[in-house]
Amino acid sequence: MADEDKDRQIRKRRRSTWDVAPSRQQEADHRDDEDNGARVPPPRFLRRHASPPRRDDDREGHYVFSLGENLTPRYKILGKMGEGTFGRVLECWDRQTREHVAIKVVRSISKYRDAAMIEIDVLEHIAKNDKGDSNCVKMQSWFDYRNHICIVFEKLGPSLFDFLKRNKYSPCHVDLVREFGRQLLEAVAYMHDLRLIHTDLKPENILLVSSEFVKLPVCKKIPDETNFRCLPKSSAIKLIDFGSTAYDNQIHSSIVSTRHYRAPEIILGLGWTYPCDIWSVGCILVELCTGEALFQTHENLEHLAMMERVLGPLSEHMIRRANRNAGKYFRRSRLNWPEGAVSRESIRAVRKLDELKLLVSRHVDSSRSSLVNLLHSLLKFEPSARLTAREALEHPFFKDST
């Protein structure tokens, strides 16, 4: 079954290419398409909005562009919205639909092109079953342009990370945490129902649907620019970036998830499945409550020590099952901490943390007990003990009306 899924994900497909002006034969084909009712840009349109001259990609394989240029005759490049290891996201004007879109332009490197094709398969699978309530971003189309896979998406607003940054990493109100959390869990539940595991849930991959904000004064007595907080006009969000998404029944890589949101079973080499997404959701909700990432670390032993500091000791059952690489983090069935710490700074970073209840209580007044209970249920060390996404949506925290 895994082989069948793999074959389905990497199969070759017919790709659209736009690098040449239409020939006479293409114009004849276009007339035929018009007779058949196909929506194909007319030849004059193609000539008027021709692609720019070819230029080399940069050293990392990113597509090199200038503002105002065309990305195929259909799309005009308006600006860069973001950049990552996969490539760049460009804001473009779609001349055909007359709307703004976001186009993910993948680096012209084989492994990223392959990952993009897998992401396209996942996006098509998600869209096929979506009745409008998945809270997952919608892919409009895709094409291959000058050896770059380009995926066209609806244009959304800033990420939750950008939202926190805009507010100088101030905690979100508990009602906003509730709204974001409910929608995120709905998206995760939808994916899990389709036997998909996102594996890279983090605030950067959750976008507000709208870019509109309202400014509210933090202190009415000092209404200057530094004493305002931005709140989104709409709390609607969508989940993005399915480049690391895995089918449950396919072979899993040993390491997934961005470090701060990585579940303990991944670090311990115990294998992973749906609950690794649930752990990430728990970390995200704490970050929304406090304004800061829960586990700010880049090293496994320190990461495990932070987990124990916040959530209590790891179970002996998990410690005994840890793989050979993770076994070095333990001595006599307990975490080798602080003896194994790489520096005093590392020890201090762990000591700065507090148990989960106290971390949340510093920032949340209403719904405190139900929120802490939910977080503990999402952040269980044992994956099988965590709530599923569907179960979490039935938690009393989401029934509160404060």
Secondary structure, DSSP 8 states (H G I E B T S, - for coil): -HHHHHHHHH---------S---HHHHHHHHHHHHTT-----HHHHHHT---------TT------TT-EETTTEEEEEEEEE-SSEEEEEEEETTTTEEEEEEEE-SSHHHHHHHHHHHHHHHHHHHH--S-S-B--EEEEEEETTEEEEEEE----BHHHHHHHTTT----HHHHHHHHHHHHHHHHHHHHTTEE-----GGGEEES---EEEEES-TT--SGGGEEEEES---EEE---TT-EETTS---S--S-GGG--HHHHTT----THHHHHHHHHHHHHHHHSS-S---SSHHHHHHHHHHHH----HHHHHH--HHHHTTEETTEE-TTTT-S-HHHHHHHHT---HHHHHHTT--TTHHHHHHHHHHHS-SSGGGS--HHHHHTSGGGT---
